Amino acid sequence: MERVLIRNMKSDDIGQIIEIEKKCFSLPWSRESFEGELKNEHAYYECAEENKNIVGYMGMWKILDECHITNVAVLPEYRNRGIASMLIDKMIGVCKCSEIKNMTLEVRESNTTAINLYKKFGFFSVGKRPNYYQLPLEDAIIMWKNIY
Ligand SMILES: CC(C)(COP(=O)(O)OP(=O)(O)OC[C@H]1O[C@@H](n2cnc3c(N)ncnc32)[C@H](O)[C@@H]1OP(=O)(O)O)[C@@H](O)C(=O)NCCC(=O)NCCS
């Protein structure tokens, strides 16, 4: 396995990030969404790079003492190699170094892969948001993690 570098996302990366979005989600975020996120003072985005190619990314919003994870995605051919785990580990480290006390996220009820991933890092289910997702319509599981 080549070395995977976890680093901050830059505007030059957005082209590759959009390609990851298209391969990973039924409703991919647009270029404008990512441009907005990179200008948002509350947002923090990082990407995983291998051989100068971006193979995954993750984002969060930090608001007061809470972190809301916006997205995590890894290209299909790079999955099950611990890349999402590296991204989450880095985000948790960033939260621990700031005033963040809790992390939260929503995940599709059927997405057991992602739910297992988050549980591995100490996230637990606290409820549901009915019909939160489109294409297909589905409930979201709300997950939380306390930062100590
Ligand atoms: C979810 C996703 C980001 C995981 O990326 P990844 O790099 O393959 O994840 P990792 O290799 O770090 O796996 C970490 C954990 O996830 C879980 N996991 C990974 N693949 C799994 C699978 N096929 N089935 C069940 N659990 C799985 C396991 O708990 C695994 O831990 P382990 O290796 O110690 O068993 C990736 O599958 C993806 O991009 N999916 C599409 C986008 C998406 O659903 N994002 C989440 C939105 S909330």
The ligand as an SDF file (V2000), in Angstrom:
LIG
                    3D

 48 50  0  0  0  0  0  0  0  0999 V2000
  -18.1050    4.6510    4.6670 C   0  0  0  0  0  0  0  0  0  0  0  0
  -16.7440    4.7780    3.9540 C   0  0  0  0  0  0  0  0  0  0  0  0
  -16.3020    6.2420    4.0240 C   0  0  0  0  0  0  0  0  0  0  0  0
  -15.7150    3.8790    4.6720 C   0  0  0  0  0  0  0  0  0  0  0  0
  -14.4470    4.1090    4.0770 O   0  0  0  0  0  0  0  0  0  0  0  0
  -13.2310    3.0780    4.2220 P   0  0  0  0  0  0  0  0  0  0  0  0
  -11.9860    3.8110    3.9080 O   0  0  0  0  0  0  0  0  0  0  0  0
  -13.5270    1.8510    3.4390 O   0  0  0  0  0  0  0  0  0  0  0  0
  -13.3060    2.7090    5.7800 O   0  0  0  0  0  0  0  0  0  0  0  0
  -12.1580    1.9840    6.6430 P   0  0  0  0  0  0  0  0  0  0  0  0
  -11.3380    1.0920    5.7500 O   0  0  0  0  0  0  0  0  0  0  0  0
  -11.4700    2.9890    7.4660 O   0  0  0  0  0  0  0  0  0  0  0  0
  -13.0680    1.0370    7.5490 O   0  0  0  0  0  0  0  0  0  0  0  0
  -13.3240    1.4050    8.8520 C   0  0  0  0  0  0  0  0  0  0  0  0
  -14.4640    0.5930    9.4460 C   0  0  0  0  0  0  0  0  0  0  0  0
  -15.6530    0.7120    8.6830 O   0  0  0  0  0  0  0  0  0  0  0  0
  -16.3960   -0.4920    8.7890 C   0  0  0  0  0  0  0  0  0  0  0  0
  -16.4710   -1.0690    7.4610 N   0  0  0  0  0  0  0  0  0  0  0  0
  -15.7120   -0.7790    6.3800 C   0  0  0  0  0  0  0  0  0  0  0  0
  -16.1490   -1.4980    5.3070 N   0  0  0  0  0  0  0  0  0  0  0  0
  -17.1790   -2.2550    5.7490 C   0  0  0  0  0  0  0  0  0  0  0  0
  -18.0760   -3.1920    5.1230 C   0  0  0  0  0  0  0  0  0  0  0  0
  -17.9600   -3.4850    3.8160 N   0  0  0  0  0  0  0  0  0  0  0  0
  -19.0560   -3.7520    5.8620 N   0  0  0  0  0  0  0  0  0  0  0  0
  -19.1960   -3.4520    7.1780 C   0  0  0  0  0  0  0  0  0  0  0  0
  -18.3850   -2.5670    7.8360 N   0  0  0  0  0  0  0  0  0  0  0  0
  -17.3930   -1.9870    7.1220 C   0  0  0  0  0  0  0  0  0  0  0  0
  -15.6310   -1.3960    9.7210 C   0  0  0  0  0  0  0  0  0  0  0  0
  -16.0600   -1.1430   11.0350 O   0  0  0  0  0  0  0  0  0  0  0  0
  -14.2190   -0.8940    9.5250 C   0  0  0  0  0  0  0  0  0  0  0  0
  -13.4060   -1.1430   10.6310 O   0  0  0  0  0  0  0  0  0  0  0  0
  -12.3970   -2.4160   10.6240 P   0  0  0  0  0  0  0  0  0  0  0  0
  -11.5780   -2.2960    9.3740 O   0  0  0  0  0  0  0  0  0  0  0  0
  -11.6250   -2.2320   11.8790 O   0  0  0  0  0  0  0  0  0  0  0  0
  -13.3190   -3.6070   10.6040 O   0  0  0  0  0  0  0  0  0  0  0  0
  -16.8390    4.3100    2.4700 C   0  0  0  0  0  0  0  0  0  0  0  0
  -17.4450    3.0340    2.4350 O   0  0  0  0  0  0  0  0  0  0  0  0
  -17.6300    5.2510    1.5820 C   0  0  0  0  0  0  0  0  0  0  0  0
  -17.0860    6.2190    1.0370 O   0  0  0  0  0  0  0  0  0  0  0  0
  -18.9210    4.9810    1.4090 N   0  0  0  0  0  0  0  0  0  0  0  0
  -19.7840    5.8290    0.5320 C   0  0  0  0  0  0  0  0  0  0  0  0
  -20.0190    7.1930    1.1320 C   0  0  0  0  0  0  0  0  0  0  0  0
  -20.6750    7.0900    2.4870 C   0  0  0  0  0  0  0  0  0  0  0  0
  -21.5820    6.2860    2.7070 O   0  0  0  0  0  0  0  0  0  0  0  0
  -20.2140    7.9450    3.4090 N   0  0  0  0  0  0  0  0  0  0  0  0
  -20.7770    8.0500    4.7410 C   0  0  0  0  0  0  0  0  0  0  0  0
  -21.8550    9.0720    4.7420 C   0  0  0  0  0  0  0  0  0  0  0  0
  -22.5700    9.2980    6.3610 S   0  0  0  0  0  0  0  0  0  0  0  0
  1  2  1  0
  2  3  1  0
  2  4  1  0
  2 36  1  0
  4  5  1  0
  5  6  1  0
  6  7  2  0
  6  8  1  0
  6  9  1  0
  9 10  1  0
 10 11  2  0
 10 12  1  0
 10 13  1  0
 13 14  1  0
 14 15  1  0
 15 16  1  0
 15 30  1  0
 16 17  1  0
 17 18  1  0
 17 28  1  0
 18 19  1  0
 18 27  1  0
 19 20  2  0
 20 21  1  0
 21 22  1  0
 21 27  2  0
 22 23  1  0
 22 24  2  0
 24 25  1  0
 25 26  2  0
 26 27  1  0
 28 29  1  0
 28 30  1  0
 30 31  1  0
 31 32  1  0
 32 33  2  0
 32 34  1  0
 32 35  1  0
 36 37  1  0
 36 38  1  0
 38 39  2  0
 38 40  1  0
 40 41  1  0
 41 42  1  0
 42 43  1  0
 43 44  2  0
 43 45  1  0
 45 46  1  0
 46 47  1  0
 47 48  1  0
M  END
$$$$
